[in-house]
Amino acid sequence: MSARSIRVNVRAITRERGRRGWTADELARRAGVSAQTLSNIARDGRCSPGVLRKLARAFAVATPEPGIDALLAEEAAAEHAA
């Protein structure tokens, strides 16, 4: 990773991807980055400012499905209870 990399919230990226029902490959395609780049972000928790902008634009263009937040909250609660 370059010296210009910045720390990112990997959990937030994963959550936003889930809110849209996207796979990692789908997010990569929509953001115009490689699947390997997303894998590196997940592993390192860092990316370039340019990649972060691409991810933000991809999320901004596609809004989550109505009601998905409640469903994801129920799933998370069930996982913690198990």
N, C-alpha and C positions, 0 to 999 in steps of 0.2 A: 504494500500500500504506500502511496506517495506521502511525502512530508505534509502535504496539504489535506490529508484525510481528516475527517471530523468524526467524533463519536455520535452514533445514532441509537435510537431506542428500538432495538430489534423486536421487542414484544409489541410495540405499537405498530410496526410495519406488518407483523404477522397478524395482529388483531384486525387491522384495516383490510388486509387481504382477505381474511375470513369473512369480514362483514360484507364483502362483495362476492363471495363465493368463488374466488379465484385460486387457482393453483399458483405455485411459484413460477411455473413456466408462463402462465397467462399474465401475471404481473410483469415479468421480464419483457414479454412481447409488447404489452401496452405501454411500458415505460421506455422501450427502445434500448434495453440493456440486455446483456447475456444472462442466461440462467446461472452461469458460473459466477458472475458478478454478485447476484443475489445470494448464492451459496457463500461467497467470501464475506458478504455483509453479515450473514447469519453467524458465521464462525468468528469473525473478528470484531463485530460491532462497530465497524468504521466504514466510511466511504468518502468519495470526493464530494465537494459541494455540488458539482454538476450532476452527479448521479442522484444525489438527494433531491435536487430540483426536478429531475425526470420522474422520480417516484412520486413526489408531491403532485406533480401535474397529472399523472395517471390516476391517482386517487381523487383529485379534484374533479376530473371529467366524469367519472363514474360514481354516482352516489349509491350508498348502500340500499338494499331492499327495505321498504318499510316493515317494521316489526322485527327485523333481524337481531337488533340489540337485545331485546327481551329473550329471544331464543338462545342467543349465545350466553347470556347471563345465567339462564337456567342450566345450560350444559356445563358451564364453569362451576356452578354451585354443586351440581351432581358429582363432578370429578373430585372436588374437594371433600365431599361427604364420604366418598368411597375409600 
